[in-house]
Every structure is written in structure tokens, then in C-alpha cells.
């Protein structure tokens, strides 16, 4: 199995490790070679796992972690005004909340996700 996000890093490390002294010889793999390595790894793979972090969340509309949007205001409720934070990350690191307030704020994103309306599945690739 190949994790796509790591293939590029692994290919660069592989290329650099072929040199006896990495500190003296600086080599940057050209894009064409890198794409060839990536293509061969994908062709050899039994499966491909693609992972994502906040970029995938933002693409899905979950911007409350770093924006003062309607979803954030609904989740943070009165804590937003009481403590003055304007996104969920600021709230997570706020040291002035009580344990109960912190627990409630930390649970809010999970509660929102668990109770979100599910969209109908759509095919991503034509032959899946």
C-alpha cells in the first residue's frame, strides 16, 4: 500500500540516500523523475490511501476551527463573548475557562459532526 502524501517525501529521501555524503553533495530530484517514481509506486500499489487534515475540512465547509463564522458562533455560544475568542483553536487554548466550559467547548465539534445532515453519496471516479 502507498500513502500518496508520503510518496513524494519518500522518493526525495530515497534519491538523497543514494549519495555517500549527503552533507557535501546537494541534489534536488527533478520534477519529471519525481513524477516517474510516484507513477511507478501508484502502479505497484494494491491500494492507495489519501489522507488530509484541515484542508479537507475547510473544503467541506468546516471553517469554524480558524474563522469566526456562523457555525463557530453557534458552537461557542456565550463562551465566545465571555472569553473573547473568535475561532475554535483560540477557544481550545483559552486558559480561563472552567473545566465544565472547556469540556462543553471541546465536545461541540463532535456533537456538530454527529448530528450533521448527511448528503447523498456521489461517485468521485467514474468506474468506482
C-alpha positions, -999 to +999 in steps of 0.1 A: +000+000+000+012+035-008+001+066+011+002+093-016+011+122+006+042+103+018+054+091-016+069+124-026+088+127+007+099+091+005+111+095-031+132+125-022+147+107+007+154+077-015+172+098-040+192+117-014+202+084+004+220+071-027+248+096-021+277+086+002+279+120+018+246+139+019+262+169+035+287+176+007+266+168-023+233+186-027+209+170-051+173+180-059+153+155-078+138+170-109+100+170-111+099+146-140+119+119-121+097+125-090+066+120-111+080+088-126+087+075-091+052+084-080+036+068-110+055+036-105+046+035-068+009+040-077+010+013-103+026-011-079+002-004-051-026-027-040-044+002-026-039+040-022-048+058+010-052+096+007-052+115+040-060+151+047-061+175+075-078+209+079-077+215+041-103+187+036-124+201+065-123+236+050-132+223+016-162+206+032-173+239+048-159+233+083-141+266+088-150+271+124-117+260+136-100+292+124-128+315+114-155+334+133-183+320+112-219+311+119-211+275+128-184+287+153-207+312+169-234+285+173-209+261+189-192+285+211-223+302+223-219+326+252-183+315+257-173+334+226-183+367+242-173+358+277-137+350+268-133+369+236-120+341+213-130+342+177-124+307+165-123+272+179-085+270+180-084+301+202-110+285+224-091+253+227-061+271+241-080+295+264-067+290+299-095+310+317-124+286+312-137+263+339-134+226+334-171+223+325-168+251+299-137+235+284-154+201+282-185+217+266-164+236+240-143+206+232-174+184+227-192+209+205-174+200+172-181+163+178-217+170+185-220+191+154-204+164+132-225+136+147-258+155+142-249+170+107-273+161+079-257+136+056-255+143+019-263+117-007-231+099-018-217+109-052-193+090-073-158+105-073-143+085-100-164+072-130-157+035-126-159+031-089 
